[in-house]
Amino acid sequence: MADKARAKRLADLIREVIAQKLQRGIKDPRLGTRVTITDTRVTGDLREATVFYTVYGDESDREEVAAGLNSAKGMLRSAVGAAAGVKHTPSLEFVPDALPETARTLEHLFDQARERDEEVRRTSAGAQYAGEADPYREEGERAEDDANAADEADAADGAGPGSTDSTEGRTDR
């Protein structure tokens, strides 16, 4: 089993060689500039490589490019073998990359969320609360809580009920 750094270098080399060959070396009209190699992954034993690609166009263009890549697989593998100089050239598997479709789906979901947020913002503009902060308190509890809060505020100021401001009447010993 090869180390991860070697597998990464080989994957990068495969991506570059295939991209150059697709741009300049293959005369297949199904390929050309419509294909972009997005990523390449190599197994730990360096025997198999998965090449991810995207296609500019519609579904029929994607099918044509997939057929073109499968027909050019042998020539691309030979080019990789010549450039890599390894004992065993990895077999190539071409997989359409799902990243563009995922990005479009996420953008659509983000747009929907923005629209819902804007709708909530419009509906809540000028709205008021339906009741008080704690609608479950009884009327008598409110009066007691207000009196207790006033007593606590007085105690914090040091002027509670029955207290004097002078220190003459103190008997703390």
Protein Blocks (a to p, Z undefined) as FASTA:
>chain_A
ZZfklmmmmmmmmmmmmmmmmmmmpccfklmjmbccfbdcddfkopaccdddddeddfkl
mmmmmmmmmmmmmmmmmmmmmmnopabdcdddddddfklmmmmmmmmmmmmmmmmmmmmm
mmmgopacfbdfblmbcfklmmmmmmmmmmmmmmmnopaghiafbfklpccZZ
